[in-house]
Amino acid sequence: MNGRYEMRFAGSGGQGVILASVIFAEAAVIHGWRTVQSQAYGPEARGGVSRAETVLSREPIWYTKVTRPDFLLALTQASLDAYAKELAEGGAVMLDDSLQLPEGLDPSRAIAVPVLETAREKVGRAFTANIVAVGAINRVLRLFDEDELMEAVRRHIPAGTEEINRAALEAGRALITDAQAEAFALKRE
């Protein structure tokens, strides 16, 4: 990663996009980078619009807001439609494969993966969709070592859920082929 990298995670309340953002911020701290994490959601605790953002940097972060995300995770059509147009030039989007790409979004910068289905069907727990997404995102972007990412997850999950969350991370990684990872790789230096 060179310089500042802005990530936005979007979906509906209850999908865990805030926790996914927190996990990437925690992994950055473990890795020795600087980071800022923020979140916004509607008044509804579950089902309302939810957005979280993480800024990663090797240098001091002087402006803490995400303005033009380099990466977007979208788990609902409404969040994809709202935020895809704000991507930075060359930015990438990961969307659940149940969603439709909005007009004007370059398909070569989008990767559709069955995040929600994988959490339900392969992991066996719909609430792990955020951790499935974290595994897929990290496989694509190559930001952190697997051990760093698992440690970040471990620091933010309830005791006793380590194995289900490890399975969700692995299921997310498995969604991404080597070719996809190569096409979307953010090279670490």
N, C-alpha and C positions, 0 to 999 in steps of 0.2 A: 504494500500500500504506500502510495506516495501522497504526502500532504493530508488534507482533510477529506474525509469520506462521510457522506450524509446518507442515513438510512431511515426509511419511513415504513412502519408496520401498520396496516389498516384492516379493519373488519368490523364486526359488531361486538357489543359488550358480551362478555362470557366466552369469547374465543381465545382469550389469552394473549392478544397482540401486545399488551403492555408488558406482560412477563417476558415475552420473546425479546422485546427491546431491552429490558433490564438485563437479561442474560447476556446479550451481546455487549452491553456496557460493562458488565462484570468480567466477562472474558477479556475485554480490552485492558481492564485494570490488572488482571492476572498476567496478561502478556507484557505489561509495562508501557502501554500506550495511555494517552490522555483520552478522556471521554466525557460526554454530557448526555444525559437521558432526560426526556420530557414526555408528557402524556396529556391527552385531552379526550374527553368522552362526554356524551350527552347526559342528561339528568337520570336516565334509566340505568340501573345497575347492570341489567342484562338485556341485551337486545338492541340497545341504542348504539349509535355510531361511536366507534372507538378508534383512536389513532395514537401511536406512540412513535417517538423519534429518538435516534441515537446518532451522535456525532463522534467519529473516531479520528484521532490525530496522533502523530508523533510529536507534534509541536504544541505549544500553548494554544488553547482555544479562546479566542478573543470575542467571538460572536457565537452565542449558544443556540441560536435558532437554526432549524433546517429550512433553507430557502428553496433550493433546487436539489431534491434528493438524487443521489447517484444510484440508489437501489430502493425499490418499492416491493413490499409483500402485500398482496391484496387477497383477502379471503371472502369478500362479498362483492357483488356487482356494483353496488352503490359506492363502495370505497375505491374500486378500480376506476370507475367512471370519474369520480371526483379528483383523484390524485394522479392518475397516469399523465395527465396534461402538464403536471408540474415537474416531471422528471428533468434532470439535467441533460444536456446534449450528450448522447452516448450512454445515458442511464439505462439500467436494466430493471425489469419487473418480473417477479415470480407471482403467478396467480394460480389459484385453485383451478383445476381443469374443468370444473363445472361452469366457469365464467366465460364470457365472450369478450374478446379484445375490442376495445373501443376504436372507432374510426380514427385514423391518424396516428395510432401507435405502431411503430415499426415492429413487425412480427419477429424480426431477427434479434431484437433486444428483449423479447419476452420468452419466458419459459413456463409452460403450464404443467403442473404436477398435481396428482390426486391427493392433496394434503388431507382434506377432510375425510375422504373415503378411507385412506390408509389408517388414520387414527381410529376410525370406527371398526373397519374390517380386519386389518392386520394387527394392530396393537390391541384392539378390543376395548378401547376407551376413547370416546369422542373428545373428552376434555384434554387429551394429549396432542391435539392438532397443532398447538403452538410449538410443542417440542419437536414434533415431526417436521414442521416448517423450519425450525432452527437447524436441525440436522441437514435438511436439503439446502438451505441457504449457505451454510458454512461449506458444504461440499462444492457448491457452485463458486462461491467467492474466495474460498481458501484463505480465510482470515486467521483462523486459530487452529492450533493442534487439537486433536480429538480430546486429549486429556485436559487441556485448558477449558474447552467447551463443557465437558462433563463436570468439571469442578465448578464452573459458573452455574450450571444447572443445579447441582447438588446444594449450593449455597442458597437457593431460592425455592426449593420444593419442600413439602412436608416430609419429615422423617418417616421412613417406611415405604416411600414411593420411588426409591432409587432405581429399582429394577424395571418398573414399568416405564420410567422416564428414560432409562438407558435403552430399552427396547424401542421407544419412540424415536430417539436420536438415530439409532441404527436404521430404523425403517425409513426415516427421512433421507439419510445418506443413500440408502439403496434406491431411492426414486430417481437419482441422478446418474446418468450414464457417464462414462469417461469422456465421450465426445461432447456431451452437454457441459460438463465441468470445464473442459478445455476451451470451449467456445465462450464461456462467460467468466473465465478465471480472472480474478483480481490478483495479480502477481504480488507476492510478499517479497520484500527486500530486507 
